[in-house]
Amino acid sequence: MKPRSRNLLSKAVDALIAAIEIYNKPVFQYREETFAILAINAWELLVKARLLQLAGNKMAAILEYERRKKADGEYSEKAYRRRNKAGNVVTVGLFKAIERLNSSYGAAVELPIRQNLEALSEIRDNAVHFANKDLAFAKAFHEISSATVANFVQAARIWFGDDLSGQRMFLMPLAFVSGVNTVPGLCMNGEERHLAKYLEAMKANDSGHDGDFSVALTVEVALKRSKDGASNVFSVSNHPSALPIRLDEADIRETYPWEYKTLTQRLRLRYENFKENVRYHQIRKALEGDSRFCRERLLDPLKPDGTKKKFYNSNILREFDPHYVRRKKPVNPETA
C-alpha cells in the first residue's frame, strides 16, 4: 500500500493534468478560471503531500487544531482536532500548509512559488467578476499559469524525486490557442484592470529571484524545418552492452525526506535545551555514518560528479533523546 504522501502526490498530479487539459481547449469559455481553481487545488495537495512526507505520514501534520471553550469561559490548554459540520476532521489550507512547512520542519517554500500562488489565488478569488476576455489579461494569466506548472514539476522532482517530464505538462502558447500574436487596445472593466495591475506587479518581482522557480514565465515558440537528421541528439538503445541506468529517487526521498534544516528545526521543537552548536554537530555527524538514519545523494542524479547532500530518516530523532531534555508540552500539536 502506498503511503499517504504518495497518494496525495498522485492526486495533485491528476488535478494539475485536469487543469492543463481544460486550459488547452481553445473554445472552453471558462478555461482561465477553471485552471486557477484546479491548479490551486493541485498545489494544496502537493504541499500537504510534502508535509506528510516530512512527518512520516502522520495525519496530524495536515490537520487543523483548536482550543475548546470550557464551562468557565476559559479555553482549554489542550488543542483538539477541528471538525466540520459532518463530523470529519478539517485539514489546513494551502497557505497555512506552506507556513507549517517552515515553522514545523524548516522546509520553507521558495518566495517565487509563494508569490506565484498568491497571484493565481487572486485570479481564482476574482473569477466571479470577470466579464471581458481581453487578450491583455489572457497574456498576463498565461505567464503566471505557465510558471505555476513549471514550479509544480520542479517541486515534485526536488521534494519527491518524481520526474513528470513524461506527463507533457505544458500550456499551449496563446498564438496556438487564440490564433493571434498581438494585443489590442485595453477594454477591461474596473475589476479586471485592478487584477491586471496586480499581476503585472507580481511579474515585476520575479526579476529579483534566482533559482529553480519563477513567479511568471513568458513562453516563446519557434518552428523550424530540418532537412537532415542532425536534430536527433538523443537515442535509446537495447544493446546488451549498453550501460543500464535505474533511478529510484522517489524511494530515497520517501525514506530519507529530511534535510539538515528540517532535522534541526524538529530537534528545536522537540527539546527544551537544544542548541545548534558544536555538541549538536558532533552527535549528528556520529549518526550520519549509520544508513538507518542518513543517506547521501546527488542533487542531480544525472550528474555523477555533481554536488552531494545528506538526507535523514525521521527515526534519527530518538537517537538524540539521551542527550537533550524533551519538552513536557509540544510547541504545536503536529509535533507531538
Secondary structure, DSSP 8 states (H G I E B T S, - for coil): ---HHHHHHHHHHHHHHHHHHHHT-TT-TTHHHHHHHHHHHHHHHHHHHHHHHHTTT-GGGGB-EEEEE-TTS-EEEEEEE-B-TTS-B-B--HHHHHHHHHHHHS----HHHHHHHHHHHHHHHTGGG-----HHHHHHHHHHHHHHHHHHHHHHHHHH----GGG------HHHHTS--S-------HHHHHHHHHHHHHHHHGGG--SS--S-----------SSSTT--------TTS------HHHHHHHS-B-HHHHHHHHHHHBSS---SHHHHHHHHHHTTSTTTEEEEESSTT-TTS-EEEEE-GGGGGGGTTTS-B-SS-SSGGG-
